[in-house]
């Protein structure tokens, strides 16, 4: 092969290597550009009021005579229904949830003297779409004690009324839109501060929906509060140019 041919081959090879390196370099640039993104979180909050209340009223009676214990539990039930009626709650709103009868002498692990052989406990579940009425009635529960009703407590948060908010499906779409707008605003602020521009969405999370007590203090449970705060948090990743 002549020297001229060697020169031509070397030139072609050099150009090919140069072009190959240029394309690789462009690929790296695009890769780095594609990796430029920002993750932002948008928040939307709204104060709401519970629209359903559930109130379990537990009461007991004891006696050595099962019939007498049963008669007393029926009497207590009527006293409770009359109390609810005076509070503006119809008897139909109170349903018998459970009735338990315990024979103390049938317990093989009992110890000490047994004062009453039979213990009867019953629970009335009161349900209302007007939580304020339930709240007011629960504040007057002492009237039942004055009337001789023996109330039972589990020592947990379920002893009082539970307040529920069921209108989440009506407000979620608008709240997600508000949170998403907050995402975009935060991304644009970050882009301005970094000398970039917001491009398309890299990844999006449709949002986390939670219901919190309006007054967030230690020991306050959401389900025991009529007034609540609904919060939606969305997470979106935006490409930056």
C-alpha positions as CSV (number, residue, x, y, z in Angstrom):
1,X,0.0,0.0,0.0
2,X,1.3,3.4,-0.9
3,X,2.1,6.1,1.6
4,X,-0.9,8.2,0.4
5,X,-3.2,5.3,1.1
6,X,-1.8,5.0,4.7
7,X,-2.5,8.7,5.2
8,X,-6.1,8.4,4.0
9,X,-6.8,5.5,6.3
10,X,-5.2,7.3,9.2
11,X,-7.3,10.4,8.5
12,X,-10.5,8.4,8.3
13,X,-9.7,6.5,11.5
14,X,-9.0,9.8,13.3
15,X,-12.2,11.4,12.2
16,X,-14.1,8.3,13.3
17,X,-12.6,8.3,16.7
18,X,-13.3,12.1,17.1
19,X,-16.9,11.7,16.1
20,X,-17.3,8.7,18.4
21,X,-15.9,10.7,21.3
22,X,-18.2,13.7,20.4
23,X,-21.3,11.4,20.5
24,X,-20.2,9.9,23.8
25,X,-19.7,13.3,25.2
26,X,-23.1,14.4,24.1
27,X,-24.5,11.3,25.7
28,X,-22.9,12.2,29.0
29,X,-24.3,15.7,28.8
30,X,-27.8,14.4,28.2
31,X,-27.5,11.9,31.1
32,X,-26.4,14.6,33.5
33,X,-29.1,16.9,32.3
34,X,-31.7,14.2,32.7
35,X,-30.5,13.6,36.3
36,X,-31.2,17.2,37.2
37,X,-34.4,17.3,39.1
38,X,-35.9,18.6,42.3
39,X,-38.3,16.8,44.7
40,X,-40.9,19.0,46.4
41,X,-43.8,18.4,48.7
42,X,-47.1,20.3,48.5
43,X,-49.5,20.5,51.5
44,X,-53.2,21.4,51.6
45,X,-55.1,21.6,54.9
46,X,-58.7,22.2,55.7
47,X,-60.7,22.4,58.9
48,X,-63.8,20.2,59.0
49,X,-66.4,19.1,61.5
50,X,-67.3,15.5,62.2
51,X,-70.6,14.4,60.6
52,X,-71.2,11.1,62.4
53,X,-70.9,10.2,66.1
54,X,-70.8,6.8,67.8
55,X,-71.3,6.5,71.5
56,X,-71.1,3.1,73.3
57,X,-72.9,3.2,76.7
58,X,-71.9,0.3,78.8
59,X,-73.7,-0.6,82.0
60,X,-73.8,-3.5,84.5
61,X,-75.9,-5.1,87.2
62,X,-74.9,-7.7,89.8
63,X,-76.9,-10.1,92.1
64,X,-76.8,-13.5,93.5
65,X,-80.2,-14.1,91.8
66,X,-80.0,-14.1,88.0
67,X,-83.6,-12.9,87.6
68,X,-83.0,-9.9,89.8
69,X,-79.8,-9.0,87.9
70,X,-81.7,-9.3,84.6
71,X,-84.6,-7.2,85.9
72,X,-82.1,-4.5,87.0
73,X,-80.3,-4.5,83.7
74,X,-83.6,-4.0,81.9
75,X,-84.5,-1.2,84.3
76,X,-81.2,0.5,83.6
77,X,-81.7,0.2,79.9
78,X,-85.1,2.0,80.1
79,X,-83.5,4.8,82.2
80,X,-80.8,5.3,79.6
81,X,-83.3,5.4,76.7
82,X,-85.4,7.9,78.6
83,X,-82.2,10.0,79.3
84,X,-81.3,9.9,75.6
85,X,-84.9,11.0,74.6
86,X,-84.6,14.0,76.9
87,X,-81.3,14.9,75.2
88,X,-83.0,14.8,71.8
89,X,-81.8,11.4,70.7
90,X,-84.6,9.0,69.6
91,X,-84.6,5.4,71.1
92,X,-84.2,4.0,67.5
93,X,-80.7,5.6,67.4
94,X,-79.6,3.2,70.3
95,X,-79.1,-0.4,69.4
96,X,-78.2,-3.3,71.7
97,X,-74.6,-4.2,70.7
98,X,-73.9,-7.0,73.1
99,X,-75.2,-8.7,76.3
100,X,-72.7,-10.6,78.6
101,X,-73.7,-12.8,81.5
102,X,-70.9,-14.0,83.9
103,X,-71.3,-16.6,86.6
104,X,-68.5,-15.8,89.1
105,X,-68.8,-19.2,90.7
106,X,-68.0,-20.8,87.3
107,X,-64.6,-19.2,87.3
108,X,-62.1,-21.9,88.5
109,X,-59.5,-19.2,89.2
110,X,-61.6,-17.1,91.5
111,X,-60.3,-16.3,95.0
112,X,-61.7,-14.7,98.0
113,X,-65.4,-14.1,99.0
114,X,-68.0,-13.7,96.2
115,X,-70.5,-11.0,97.0
116,X,-72.6,-11.3,93.8
117,X,-72.7,-14.5,91.8
118,X,-74.0,-13.0,88.5
119,X,-72.7,-10.1,86.6
120,X,-74.6,-8.9,83.6
121,X,-73.2,-6.2,81.3
122,X,-74.8,-4.6,78.3
123,X,-73.8,-2.1,75.7
124,X,-76.0,0.3,73.8
125,X,-74.5,1.8,70.7
126,X,-75.8,5.2,70.0
127,X,-75.3,6.5,66.4
128,X,-76.2,10.0,65.2
129,X,-75.5,12.2,62.2
130,X,-75.6,15.2,64.6
131,X,-72.4,14.9,66.7
132,X,-73.1,18.1,68.6
133,X,-76.2,16.4,70.2
134,X,-74.1,13.3,71.2
135,X,-71.4,15.6,72.6
136,X,-73.9,17.5,74.7
137,X,-75.5,14.3,76.0
138,X,-72.1,12.8,76.9
139,X,-71.4,15.8,79.1
140,X,-74.6,15.1,81.1
141,X,-73.8,11.4,81.7
142,X,-73.7,12.0,85.4
143,X,-77.5,12.1,85.4
144,X,-77.5,8.3,84.7
145,X,-75.3,7.7,87.7
146,X,-77.7,9.8,89.9
147,X,-80.5,7.6,88.6
148,X,-78.8,4.5,89.8
149,X,-77.3,3.2,86.5
150,X,-74.0,1.5,87.1
151,X,-71.8,2.5,84.1
152,X,-68.8,0.3,83.0
153,X,-65.5,1.6,81.7
154,X,-62.8,-0.2,79.8
155,X,-60.2,2.5,80.7
156,X,-59.5,3.2,77.0
157,X,-60.4,5.9,74.5
158,X,-63.5,3.9,73.4
159,X,-65.3,4.8,76.6
160,X,-66.6,8.1,75.2
161,X,-68.1,9.1,71.9
162,X,-66.2,8.6,68.7
163,X,-66.5,11.4,66.1
164,X,-66.1,10.6,62.4
165,X,-65.7,12.7,59.3
166,X,-67.1,10.8,56.2
167,X,-66.9,13.6,53.6
168,X,-63.4,13.0,52.4
169,X,-64.3,12.0,48.9
170,X,-66.0,15.3,48.3
171,X,-63.0,17.4,49.3
172,X,-60.0,15.3,48.2
173,X,-59.9,16.3,44.5
174,X,-59.8,20.0,45.2
175,X,-57.2,19.5,48.0
176,X,-55.0,17.5,45.7
177,X,-55.2,20.3,43.2
178,X,-54.2,22.8,45.9
179,X,-51.3,20.7,47.1
180,X,-50.1,20.1,43.5
181,X,-50.1,23.9,42.9
182,X,-48.1,24.3,46.0
183,X,-45.6,21.7,44.6
184,X,-45.2,23.7,41.4
185,X,-44.7,27.0,43.2
186,X,-42.0,25.5,45.4
187,X,-40.2,23.9,42.4
188,X,-40.3,27.2,40.5
189,X,-38.8,29.0,43.5
190,X,-36.0,26.5,43.7
191,X,-35.4,26.8,40.0
192,X,-35.1,30.6,40.2
193,X,-32.7,30.4,43.1
194,X,-30.5,27.9,41.2
195,X,-30.7,29.6,37.8
196,X,-32.7,26.8,36.3
197,X,-36.1,26.3,34.7
198,X,-38.8,23.8,35.6
199,X,-39.4,21.3,32.9
200,X,-41.7,18.2,32.9
201,X,-42.7,15.9,35.8
202,X,-40.3,13.1,36.5
203,X,-42.4,11.3,39.0
204,X,-45.5,12.1,41.1
205,X,-47.2,10.7,44.2
206,X,-51.0,11.2,44.2
207,X,-50.9,12.2,47.9
208,X,-51.2,11.1,51.5
209,X,-54.5,11.8,53.2
210,X,-54.7,12.1,57.0
211,X,-57.3,13.4,59.5
212,X,-55.8,15.1,62.6
213,X,-57.4,16.7,65.6
214,X,-57.7,20.4,65.1
215,X,-55.9,21.1,68.3
216,X,-52.8,19.1,68.1
217,X,-51.6,18.7,71.7
218,X,-50.2,15.6,73.5
219,X,-52.9,13.1,74.5
220,X,-55.6,14.5,72.2
221,X,-57.0,11.7,70.0
222,X,-58.5,12.6,66.6
223,X,-61.5,10.3,67.0
224,X,-62.5,11.9,70.3
225,X,-62.6,15.5,68.7
226,X,-65.5,16.9,66.8
227,X,-63.3,19.5,65.1
228,X,-60.7,18.1,62.9
229,X,-58.1,19.1,60.3
230,X,-57.8,17.3,57.0
231,X,-54.3,17.2,55.4
232,X,-53.2,16.1,51.9
233,X,-49.5,15.9,51.1
234,X,-48.3,15.4,47.5
235,X,-44.8,14.7,46.4
236,X,-43.6,15.5,42.8
237,X,-40.2,15.4,41.1
238,X,-39.7,18.0,38.4
239,X,-36.9,18.0,35.8
240,X,-34.8,21.1,35.7
241,X,-33.3,22.7,32.6
